[in-house]
Amino acid sequence: MPPAQDVYQADVQRGGWPRRWAQAARLVESAMDHAPVGMALRPVDGPISRVNRAFAELVGRRPGSALG
């Protein structure tokens, strides 16, 4: 079996990395949208960039108005 780095490089060269990244992003979005618990995404040095419905309900706001 080739080392992981070789497999990764071959995947990048074939263009598989952007496709996998997009798939992972869709999975995170779906998990957040359907989570029964409140979730928020925020960078270490910035404001909240995304919340799900459960989080907005928890803080008594609409999802779009709970950002920042």
Salt bridges, closest charged atoms under 4 A:
ASP11 OD1 - ARG14 NH2 3.40
ASP11 OD1 - ARG20 NH1 3.15
GLU29 OE1 - ARG50 NH2 2.71
ASP33 OD1 - ARG50 NH2 2.53
GLU57 OE2 - ARG53 NH1 3.01
